[in-house]
Amino acid sequence: MAVARNRFPNYLELPVRIPLPVWWVIRGLTYIGTTGLIALLLRRPQIGLDLFWKLAIPVLPLTFVLLPGLWRQVCPMAFANQLPRALGFSRNLTLPAWARTSSYIGAVILFFGAVIMRRIVFNYNADALAALLIVALAFPYLGGVIFKGRSGWCGTICPLSPLQRAYGQAPVVLVRNGYCPSCLGCQK
């Protein structure tokens, strides 16, 4: 008799389709692309604004719905967050319980704050949008230097996390988590 396939596998049960070194190259390219977008916003503001608002932002929700695991693999903020651990200089501290339990509210506040500020400033001010993107890369990096696993950003305070959770409940394609070969117990 054939073995029944698990309809709801955890991330360790998903097949490895793309080797880890390839993921790291793709992540690095995404990060470089993001820093290139920041440079474009500062040097050629209108082109940078158009690329961000007319290309990158419309593609993100579609990615969250169809392939949320893909976004988690190539997100430049996740790359910044995981780089200290991958290079071996993270302090790997456990996130305090109060931060774990209240971080989702913080992520929602950051998301809605960014949405509100989009209309007021980010749609038109390339310097402000570049500053936002710089902060959006710096804080995850700092979280990765201090805290273990994804608890310093992705699994807690990332403003895209509530959106991913809402859209990514039933993805069309499952993509294995390539950052954690085994669970670090960094988040609920």
VEXMIBA-689196 format. One line per 3 residues: number of its first residue (from 1); their letters; for each residue x, y, z of N, C-alpha, C, O. Coordinates in pm, 1 decimal. Atoms other than C-alpha are relative to their C-alpha. Layout:
<koldrens>
NUM = a = X Y Z X Y Z X Y Z X Y Z ~ ...
</koldrens>
This chain:
<koldrens>
1 = mav = 83.3 -117.1 0.0 0.0 0.0 0.0 88.9 124.9 0.0 190.2 129.5 69.8 ~ -78.2 -123.3 9.0 129.6 346.7 -85.5 -14.5 80.5 128.8 -119.6 80.2 192.9 ~ 1.1 -85.3 -118.1 221.1 580.6 197.2 -76.0 127.7 -33.7 -51.6 189.6 -137.3
4 = arn = 77.9 -123.1 21.9 -23.8 870.2 228.4 89.7 121.8 12.8 173.6 130.6 102.5 ~ -78.5 -123.0 -3.1 124.8 1208.8 152.6 -58.0 94.4 104.0 -179.7 110.5 112.7 ~ 42.2 -96.3 -100.9 110.9 1461.9 436.3 -49.5 126.2 -70.7 27.9 193.5 -138.8
7 = rfp = 57.3 -117.5 65.5 -123.6 1737.6 315.7 46.2 130.7 62.8 40.7 235.1 -2.1 ~ -43.2 -119.9 -70.3 10.7 1984.8 572.2 139.6 -20.8 59.3 155.4 -26.1 181.2 ~ -135.2 26.2 -51.5 387.0 1926.0 596.0 57.8 122.7 69.8 27.9 236.6 34.1
10 = nyl = -72.6 -113.3 -57.0 601.7 2135.5 823.7 118.1 30.1 -91.6 144.0 -45.0 -185.6 ~ -102.4 -43.4 95.0 893.1 2316.8 663.3 114.5 -99.0 -16.1 181.9 -98.0 -119.2 ~ -106.6 99.3 12.2 1137.9 2033.7 733.7 -40.5 -117.5 -88.6 45.2 -191.1 -137.3
13 = elp = 48.0 109.9 83.4 919.1 1788.5 540.8 -13.3 38.4 -147.2 -36.4 -48.1 -231.7 ~ 9.0 -44.5 139.0 911.1 1998.5 223.6 127.4 -39.3 -74.3 235.6 -37.7 -15.6 ~ -120.2 38.2 75.4 1147.6 1886.1 -52.8 90.3 120.8 -26.6 44.2 234.0 -41.2
16 = vri = -97.2 -104.5 34.9 1463.9 2082.9 -119.9 7.0 2.8 -151.8 54.6 -91.7 -214.7 ~ 0.8 -11.2 146.1 1422.1 2206.1 -476.0 115.0 84.8 -51.5 164.1 64.5 -162.5 ~ -108.8 -89.7 38.7 1687.9 2475.6 -484.4 108.8 -12.2 106.1 81.0 5.2 224.7
19 = plp = -108.4 14.8 -98.4 2028.0 2419.2 -320.3 23.8 130.1 77.9 6.5 240.1 25.4 ~ -22.0 -114.4 -89.0 2113.4 2648.0 -29.1 95.7 104.2 -58.6 66.4 223.3 -48.1 ~ -88.7 -103.3 56.6 2410.8 2817.2 -205.4 -68.9 85.6 -107.2 -40.5 204.7 -120.0
22 = vww = 72.2 -75.3 102.6 2179.6 2916.7 -491.4 -93.0 101.8 66.3 -104.1 215.5 20.4 ~ 84.5 -94.2 -73.4 1935.0 3070.9 -242.7 81.5 119.8 46.8 36.5 233.7 34.8 ~ -81.7 -110.1 -51.3 2217.6 3276.4 -91.3 39.3 95.9 -112.4 45.1 216.9 -90.7
25 = vir = -31.2 -87.1 114.4 2314.8 3407.6 -436.4 -121.9 84.1 -36.6 -110.1 204.7 -58.5 ~ 122.4 -72.6 33.4 1952.9 3500.8 -513.2 -29.3 106.0 105.6 -67.1 218.3 71.9 ~ 22.8 -96.1 -109.0 1917.9 3668.2 -171.5 95.8 118.0 -10.7 56.5 233.5 5.6
28 = glt = -99.4 -107.4 15.2 2238.6 3862.7 -225.0 -35.4 91.7 -115.4 -19.6 213.4 -105.2 ~ 39.4 -81.7 115.3 2116.3 3979.2 -565.0 -120.8 87.6 32.9 -128.0 202.9 -9.6 ~ 116.3 -78.4 -41.3 1785.2 4090.4 -415.6 43.1 115.4 90.3 -5.8 227.6 77.0
31 = yig = -51.2 -104.4 -89.7 1971.5 4281.3 -144.0 73.0 107.8 -80.6 53.4 227.2 -57.5 ~ -71.3 -95.6 85.7 2198.5 4442.8 -403.3 -99.6 81.5 -81.9 -82.1 202.0 -99.5 ~ 104.1 -70.8 74.0 1890.6 4529.3 -608.9 -68.9 105.0 85.7 -100.6 214.0 37.9
34 = ttg = 63.1 -95.5 -91.9 1735.6 4697.2 -305.1 92.5 118.2 26.5 47.6 232.8 27.6 ~ -92.8 -111.5 -20.7 2048.6 4900.4 -236.7 14.7 81.5 -128.3 34.6 202.9 -122.9 ~ -0.4 -71.5 127.7 2054.0 4987.3 -607.6 -122.3 88.7 -14.0 -112.9 199.9 -65.9
37 = lia = 122.1 -81.1 2.0 1695.0 5108.9 -577.7 15.7 121.8 90.1 -28.9 231.2 55.2 ~ -25.8 -113.4 -89.9 1799.2 5325.9 -282.8 87.1 102.6 -71.8 58.6 222.3 -67.4 ~ -87.6 -91.7 74.4 2079.5 5473.9 -494.8 -76.7 70.3 -110.7 -57.6 189.7 -134.1
40 = lll = 81.1 -58.8 106.7 1835.6 5529.9 -779.8 -95.1 105.3 55.5 -113.6 210.5 -5.6 ~ 87.8 -98.4 -63.6 1592.9 5706.4 -546.2 75.4 128.9 31.8 19.9 238.4 22.5 ~ -80.4 -117.9 -36.2 1874.5 5939.0 -441.0 55.8 72.6 -122.3 71.9 194.6 -119.1
43 = rrp = -61.8 -61.0 118.3 2021.7 5999.5 -789.2 -99.7 33.7 -111.1 -86.2 136.2 -177.8 ~ 102.6 -17.8 104.1 1720.8 5965.8 -1023.7 -136.5 -21.8 65.0 -200.3 -124.8 43.0 ~ 118.3 19.6 -84.5 1421.6 6020.7 -794.7 -124.6 -50.5 -72.4 -189.9 -142.4 -23.0
46 = qig = 124.5 40.9 65.7 1138.1 5985.2 -1046.3 6.1 -143.9 -49.4 -92.2 -217.3 -39.3 ~ -15.1 138.6 45.2 1273.2 5662.3 -1193.8 -9.6 -94.4 120.0 -75.7 -198.0 113.0 ~ 5.3 82.1 -121.1 1324.4 5522.3 -842.9 -140.8 -11.3 55.5 -184.1 -120.0 93.8
49 = ldl = 138.9 2.5 -48.0 972.9 5619.8 -734.8 -87.7 -86.8 -89.9 -169.0 -165.5 -41.3 ~ 78.8 80.6 93.4 823.4 5467.0 -1048.7 29.2 -148.8 15.2 -63.4 -229.9 16.8 ~ -35.1 141.5 -17.2 1013.7 5140.3 -1005.1 -56.9 -56.8 129.4 -107.9 -168.8 132.2
52 = fwk = 47.3 48.1 -129.4 918.7 5113.5 -640.0 -152.4 -13.6 1.5 -205.3 -119.6 34.8 ~ 145.4 -1.6 -14.2 550.2 5210.0 -660.9 -73.3 -69.0 -114.2 -183.8 -119.3 -93.9 ~ 71.0 57.5 114.4 463.7 5079.7 -1007.9 44.9 -141.9 -34.7 -21.1 -209.5 -113.5
55 = lai = -47.1 135.1 27.7 665.9 4756.9 -1013.2 11.0 -82.9 128.7 -57.4 -184.0 144.1 ~ -26.9 80.1 -119.7 790.1 4637.6 -673.2 -124.1 -16.9 87.7 -158.2 -129.1 125.0 ~ 114.6 7.1 -91.7 485.6 4720.3 -461.6 -117.8 -78.4 -58.9 -178.9 -156.0 14.5
58 = pvl = 109.1 84.1 52.2 223.4 4573.3 -700.5 34.0 -149.5 -4.3 -55.9 -233.0 5.7 ~ -39.0 140.7 8.8 423.1 4248.6 -728.0 -2.0 -68.5 137.5 -27.3 -188.7 145.4 ~ -9.9 61.6 -132.7 457.0 4192.1 -350.6 -126.5 -73.5 43.2 -117.0 -190.4 80.5
61 = plt = 119.0 75.7 -44.0 93.2 4105.3 -266.3 -25.2 -125.4 -83.4 -69.4 -227.3 -30.4 ~ 16.1 116.5 85.4 79.3 3870.3 -563.9 96.2 -111.7 45.0 59.1 -229.1 48.7 ~ -98.0 97.1 -49.2 394.6 3699.3 -436.4 -45.2 -58.0 134.2 -30.6 -177.8 158.3
64 = fvl = 47.3 48.7 -130.4 247.2 3677.8 -84.6 -109.4 -104.5 -16.2 -114.9 -201.1 59.8 ~ 111.4 93.0 21.4 -61.1 3499.3 -221.3 47.4 -129.1 -65.6 15.8 -238.6 -19.2 ~ -38.1 117.5 78.1 100.2 3266.5 -472.8 118.6 -75.3 58.6 117.8 -198.2 64.9
67 = lpg = -124.7 62.4 -44.6 444.9 3202.3 -326.9 55.8 69.7 124.6 164.9 126.4 118.6 ~ -50.5 -72.2 -117.9 479.5 3341.5 27.5 136.3 -51.0 46.3 217.8 26.3 96.7 ~ -129.5 54.5 -39.1 770.0 3107.7 96.0 113.3 54.9 -85.2 225.2 71.6 -36.8
70 = lwr = -101.4 -59.2 87.4 956.1 3250.0 -202.9 40.8 137.1 52.4 159.6 168.1 62.2 ~ -32.2 -132.8 -52.5 929.3 3602.1 -64.5 84.7 -11.8 125.7 180.1 64.1 143.0 ~ -76.6 16.1 -124.6 1057.6 3480.7 273.7 144.5 -39.9 -28.1 233.6 -11.4 52.0
73 = qvc = -135.7 39.3 36.8 1361.2 3335.9 95.8 80.8 114.7 -59.2 202.3 120.9 -40.6 ~ -74.1 -103.4 73.1 1449.7 3645.2 -107.9 -19.9 140.5 56.0 37.7 235.9 3.7 ~ 24.0 -131.8 -59.6 1326.4 3932.2 111.8 132.5 63.1 42.8 209.3 0.4 115.8
76 = pma = -126.2 -63.6 -38.1 1613.0 4181.2 148.7 10.0 28.3 150.0 119.7 30.3 205.8 ~ -3.4 -20.4 -145.5 1511.6 4251.6 509.5 34.7 -130.7 70.6 108.7 -130.2 168.9 ~ -33.4 130.7 -58.4 1526.9 3878.6 589.1 148.6 -30.1 -20.2 215.0 -83.2 68.8
79 = fan = -142.8 19.5 27.0 1869.1 3863.8 423.7 84.3 78.7 100.7 179.1 25.8 158.6 ~ -73.3 -83.1 -96.3 1990.5 4153.0 640.6 -10.0 -58.3 139.8 87.1 -55.7 215.5 ~ 20.8 56.7 -132.1 1841.4 3984.6 947.7 78.5 -128.4 21.7 128.9 -151.7 131.6
82 = qlp = -63.5 130.8 -14.9 1994.7 3642.4 882.8 150.1 1.0 -25.4 219.8 -94.1 10.3 ~ -142.6 -8.1 31.4 2337.2 3757.0 765.2 89.7 -14.2 123.0 186.4 -90.2 116.6 ~ -86.9 17.6 -117.5 2487.3 3794.2 1117.7 5.3 -144.3 50.1 111.4 -192.2 90.2
85 = ral = 2.6 140.5 -44.3 2376.9 3440.7 1210.1 78.2 -86.8 -97.4 155.8 -173.1 -56.5 ~ -67.3 81.4 101.8 2501.4 3295.8 882.1 151.4 19.2 4.2 227.0 -74.2 -22.3 ~ -143.7 -28.1 -5.7 2840.3 3464.3 925.2 59.9 -24.9 138.6 180.5 -9.7 158.2
88 = gfs = -49.6 42.3 -130.6 2864.7 3358.7 1291.0 30.3 110.4 98.8 108.5 88.2 191.3 ~ -27.7 -103.3 -100.2 2864.5 3690.8 1475.0 -125.1 52.7 70.1 -121.4 159.0 132.1 ~ 120.7 -38.0 -73.7 2508.5 3707.7 1609.2 19.2 -35.3 146.9 83.6 -135.0 179.5
91 = rnl = -5.6 31.0 -143.4 2477.6 3723.1 1987.6 -98.8 -110.3 35.9 -86.9 -172.4 141.5 ~ 97.2 108.7 -16.9 2182.8 3479.1 1951.7 -76.6 4.4 131.5 -102.5 -99.4 192.4 ~ 77.9 -12.8 -122.7 1992.2 3617.0 2249.6 -145.5 -38.0 -27.2 -195.9 -22.0 -138.4
94 = tlp = 141.9 32.2 9.8 1639.7 3497.0 2315.4 -79.9 128.5 18.9 -53.2 206.6 110.2 ~ 85.9 -117.3 -10.1 1377.1 3763.2 2258.3 -79.4 -8.6 129.3 -135.2 -114.0 159.8 ~ 77.3 3.6 -125.2 1213.9 3859.9 2590.2 -147.3 -34.0 -26.1 -201.0 -3.4 -132.5
97 = awa = 139.6 43.9 14.6 863.7 3719.3 2646.7 -92.2 116.9 -32.4 -181.0 103.8 -116.6 ~ 87.4 -115.3 26.1 703.9 4065.4 2653.9 11.8 45.3 -145.5 -86.9 87.7 -205.6 ~ -20.4 -41.3 139.6 855.9 4143.1 2312.6 -62.8 -100.9 -94.9 -119.0 -63.1 -197.7
100 = rts = 62.2 103.3 83.4 739.9 3811.0 2168.0 -150.9 18.0 -5.8 -211.1 6.9 -112.7 ~ 145.5 -8.5 -4.9 382.3 3865.3 2281.6 -54.1 131.2 -56.5 -167.9 134.9 -103.4 ~ 50.9 -129.3 48.2 354.5 4231.4 2180.3 53.9 38.6 -137.4 14.0 141.5 -191.8
103 = syi = -64.1 -38.0 126.0 559.5 4230.1 1861.3 -96.9 7.8 -117.3 -79.1 91.4 -205.9 ~ 94.5 -2.2 110.9 266.3 4155.1 1630.8 -73.0 134.3 -5.9 -95.4 188.7 -114.0 ~ 64.6 -132.5 -4.9 92.4 4474.1 1745.0 96.7 104.9 -53.9 56.2 193.9 -128.7
106 = gav = -100.4 -93.1 51.7 415.9 4662.3 1676.3 12.6 -9.5 -151.2 25.6 92.6 -218.8 ~ -8.0 19.3 144.9 432.9 4512.0 1326.3 -120.1 62.2 -69.7 -105.2 125.4 -174.4 ~ 121.3 -58.4 57.8 72.6 4615.3 1255.8 8.0 152.3 2.9 -28.4 217.9 -94.7
109 = ilf = -14.1 -145.5 -11.4 141.2 4969.1 1379.4 99.9 52.4 -102.5 74.6 153.8 -167.5 ~ -99.1 -41.7 99.9 453.2 4994.7 1162.2 -57.7 -7.1 -141.2 -34.5 82.8 -222.1 ~ 59.9 13.8 132.5 260.8 4867.9 858.6 -98.3 113.7 -28.1 -89.3 180.0 -131.5
112 = fga = 98.8 -105.8 23.5 -29.2 5109.4 898.7 64.3 138.3 1.1 20.1 227.9 -70.9 ~ -74.1 -126.2 3.2 212.8 5391.6 977.4 62.5 25.4 -135.4 57.6 137.2 -186.5 ~ -60.2 -13.0 132.9 394.5 5326.3 650.5 -106.9 27.6 -105.8 -85.5 107.7 -196.7
115 = vim = 108.5 -22.0 95.7 63.9 5309.2 461.3 -49.9 143.8 7.9 -70.7 207.9 -95.1 ~ 45.3 -138.8 -18.4 -50.3 5642.1 606.9 104.2 97.2 -53.0 70.8 193.9 -121.4 ~ -107.7 -90.3 43.4 286.9 5803.9 542.1 22.6 -7.4 -151.1 77.4 85.6 -210.3
118 = rri = -14.7 9.8 145.4 282.5 5677.4 183.6 -72.3 115.1 -67.2 -15.5 183.9 -152.0 ~ 81.8 -105.3 60.2 5.1 5918.6 93.2 56.6 138.5 28.6 51.9 228.0 -55.8 ~ -47.2 -131.4 -43.5 161.7 6204.0 284.1 137.5 32.8 -56.2 161.5 145.6 -99.1
121 = vfn = -138.5 -32.2 35.4 529.0 6170.5 192.5 66.7 -98.2 -95.8 135.0 -55.0 -188.6 ~ -80.0 97.3 74.8 658.3 5845.6 41.0 -34.3 -8.5 -148.7 51.8 -44.1 -229.2 ~ 36.4 2.5 142.0 465.0 5866.0 -287.4 79.2 101.3 -82.0 104.4 79.3 -200.4
124 = yna = -57.3 -113.1 73.3 640.3 6190.0 -380.7 142.9 34.7 38.7 213.5 98.4 -39.4 ~ -130.4 -40.3 -50.6 956.8 6225.5 -175.5 97.2 -118.4 -5.3 96.3 -205.4 81.7 ~ -93.8 111.5 20.4 1229.9 5994.6 -303.2 102.0 -8.1 113.0 142.3 -117.8 151.6
127 = dal = -96.0 1.8 -111.3 1470.2 6098.8 -25.4 -61.1 -67.5 123.1 5.1 -146.6 190.3 ~ 66.9 61.4 -115.1 1217.0 6001.2 241.6 -18.5 -150.3 -22.2 -1.1 -229.4 70.5 ~ 16.6 142.0 30.5 1146.9 5670.0 67.6 134.6 -72.2 8.7 141.6 -184.4 58.9
130 = aal = -134.0 59.3 -11.9 1521.1 5601.7 40.1 37.5 -17.4 147.2 92.7 -120.4 185.7 ~ -28.4 9.4 -143.6 1557.0 5675.4 412.6 -78.9 -114.0 63.4 -26.1 -187.4 146.8 ~ 81.9 109.4 -50.6 1269.6 5437.0 487.2 61.9 -134.8 -36.4 67.7 -224.8 47.4
133 = liv = -60.7 126.0 42.8 1437.9 5161.6 284.7 131.7 -26.4 72.1 163.1 -141.2 103.8 ~ -125.1 16.9 -76.1 1771.0 5222.5 458.8 -31.4 -50.0 140.5 33.1 -142.7 189.5 ~ 41.5 43.3 -133.6 1599.5 5190.0 797.5 -54.2 -142.6 -5.8 -31.1 -222.8 84.8
136 = ala = 58.2 133.4 16.0 1414.0 4883.3 666.9 106.4 -107.3 -22.1 76.9 -226.0 -7.9 ~ -110.6 95.7 9.0 1751.0 4718.1 602.3 85.5 1.6 126.2 140.1 -101.4 165.6 ~ -85.4 -13.4 -117.5 1933.6 4849.8 909.5 -59.2 -67.7 124.2 12.0 -137.2 196.7
139 = fpy = 60.2 58.0 -120.0 1685.4 4744.0 1178.2 -2.5 -152.9 -1.7 27.7 -214.5 100.5 ~ -9.5 146.9 0.8 1657.5 4381.0 1063.5 142.6 -49.0 23.9 163.6 -148.9 92.8 ~ -139.9 37.4 -21.1 2037.3 4364.6 1051.8 33.1 7.3 149.1 91.1 -85.7 205.1
142 = lgg = -26.0 -16.9 -143.1 2059.5 4498.7 1406.9 -69.3 -109.4 81.1 -11.6 -164.3 174.9 ~ 71.0 108.4 -67.7 1793.8 4249.7 1518.4 71.0 -132.4 -15.9 72.2 -213.9 76.4 ~ -74.8 123.3 23.9 1999.7 3971.1 1361.1 130.1 -6.1 77.7 174.7 -113.9 116.8
145 = vif = -122.6 -4.4 -80.1 2313.2 4084.8 1541.4 -31.0 -36.0 144.9 49.4 -101.7 211.1 ~ 32.2 17.5 -141.4 2135.0 4073.6 1876.9 -73.8 -130.7 29.0 -36.8 -203.8 120.9 ~ 88.9 110.5 -35.0 1866.6 3802.6 1861.8 18.4 -121.6 -89.8 67.9 -111.1 -202.0
148 = kgr = -17.9 124.0 75.0 1861.7 3440.5 1749.1 -107.2 -17.4 -106.7 -219.6 31.2 -94.3 ~ 92.3 35.4 106.1 1701.1 3316.9 1432.0 -72.2 118.5 -60.1 -13.0 223.4 -85.8 ~ 81.7 -104.8 61.5 1418.7 3521.8 1288.6 -67.4 88.4 104.4 -145.1 177.0 68.7
151 = sgw = 69.4 -74.6 -105.1 1310.0 3662.7 1624.9 38.7 146.9 5.3 -32.6 226.9 65.9 ~ -42.9 -139.8 -2.2 1502.9 3986.8 1570.2 -67.3 86.6 -103.2 -45.9 207.8 -104.8 ~ 71.0 -80.7 98.2 1281.8 4094.2 1280.3 -114.5 -78.3 -65.0 -231.5 -50.8 -38.4
154 = cgt = 98.4 66.1 87.1 1102.1 3853.6 1044.4 -118.0 -58.5 76.9 -233.1 -40.3 37.4 ~ 105.3 67.9 -74.1 905.9 3659.4 1301.1 -66.8 86.0 104.2 -153.0 38.2 177.9 ~ 55.2 -83.7 -106.4 822.2 3955.3 1519.4 -48.6 135.8 -51.3 -168.8 154.4 -69.7
157 = icp = 35.1 -139.5 22.3 828.2 4324.3 1422.6 -6.5 41.0 -147.1 -41.1 155.5 -176.3 ~ 2.6 -35.0 141.8 850.7 4311.6 1041.1 -139.2 49.4 -39.5 -237.6 -21.2 -17.7 ~ 132.3 -53.6 35.3 569.5 4534.4 908.8 -67.8 -75.7 -114.2 -188.3 -60.9 -134.2
160 = lsp = 61.8 80.8 105.3 514.3 4297.9 614.9 -55.4 -131.4 54.0 -132.7 -198.5 -14.4 ~ 42.2 127.0 -58.2 454.4 4002.5 847.0 -152.6 -12.8 11.7 -206.9 -116.2 -27.3 ~ 146.6 14.3 -7.0 84.2 4076.0 917.8 -62.4 -18.3 -138.4 -157.6 -94.7 -154.7
163 = lqr = 51.1 11.0 136.5 24.0 4116.1 545.0 26.6 -140.9 -55.6 -60.4 -200.8 -118.9 ~ -33.8 134.7 46.5 204.1 3789.2 467.2 -88.6 -104.3 67.0 -132.9 -200.0 3.4 ~ 84.8 95.5 -71.7 5.5 3609.0 734.3 -142.2 2.4 -52.2 -207.6 -101.6 -60.1
166 = ayg = 137.1 -11.5 52.2 -321.9 3740.2 594.3 -11.0 -62.0 -139.5 -105.2 -136.1 -167.5 ~ 6.4 46.7 138.4 -244.0 3661.7 230.1 50.8 -142.1 -19.5 2.7 -213.2 -107.7 ~ -71.4 124.6 27.4 -26.1 3353.1 263.3 -53.3 -123.0 68.8 22.8 -217.0 92.0
169 = qap = 55.6 113.5 -73.2 -262.6 3112.8 439.2 -7.3 -127.3 -83.2 14.5 -236.5 -30.6 ~ 12.1 118.1 85.9 -311.8 2879.4 142.5 76.7 25.6 -129.2 16.1 49.2 -233.7 ~ -78.9 -31.3 118.7 -22.7 2931.9 -98.8 -21.0 -101.3 -111.9 -50.4 -218.3 -87.5
172 = vvl = 10.5 86.5 116.1 -38.7 2791.2 -448.3 116.9 -97.6 -2.6 99.9 -215.4 -34.3 ~ -120.7 81.6 -1.9 318.3 2662.1 -415.3 69.4 18.7 135.0 89.6 131.3 180.3 ~ -75.1 -6.3 -125.4 498.9 2576.3 -91.8 149.1 4.7 -30.6 198.8 -70.9 -114.1
175 = vrn = -144.8 -12.0 15.5 863.0 2681.9 -70.0 61.8 -25.2 137.0 23.5 36.6 236.3 ~ -65.3 36.7 -125.4 1085.4 2529.1 196.0 80.1 117.5 56.4 140.1 194.9 -18.2 ~ -79.8 -101.2 -67.9 1245.0 2759.5 453.2 147.1 -37.4 -14.1 188.4 -143.8 32.0
178 = gyc = -140.2 30.1 21.7 1610.8 2777.0 355.1 92.8 64.5 101.2 213.6 41.1 97.9 ~ -86.0 -65.5 -98.1 1735.0 2988.0 644.5 30.8 -90.6 118.6 141.4 -86.6 172.7 ~ -15.4 80.0 -121.6 1686.3 2737.3 924.5 -3.0 -149.0 -31.8 -111.1 -205.1 -49.9
181 = psc = -0.6 144.0 28.9 1799.5 2378.9 856.5 -64.1 -80.2 112.9 -114.6 -190.1 89.6 ~ 74.0 58.3 -111.2 1662.8 2293.0 1200.6 -55.7 116.2 80.7 -2.1 227.0 76.3 ~ 68.2 -105.6 -73.5 1432.9 2489.8 1427.5 87.2 51.4 114.6 143.1 -25.9 192.5
184 = lgc = -76.2 -62.3 -107.8 1606.1 2736.9 1657.6 -88.8 37.8 117.0 -39.6 82.7 220.6 ~ 93.6 -37.1 -107.0 1292.8 2794.1 1866.0 -2.0 149.6 23.1 -17.6 195.1 136.4 ~ -14.3 -144.6 -16.1 1320.8 3165.4 1798.0 -133.8 73.6 5.5 -137.8 190.5 44.0
187 = qk = 130.6 -65.6 -0.4 948.4 3239.4 1766.7 -108.9 -102.6 22.4 -85.9 -223.3 15.1 ~ 112.8 90.9 -18.7 603.6 3098.2 1836.2 -37.4 -58.3 -134.5 -130.6 -138.3 -143.4
</koldrens>
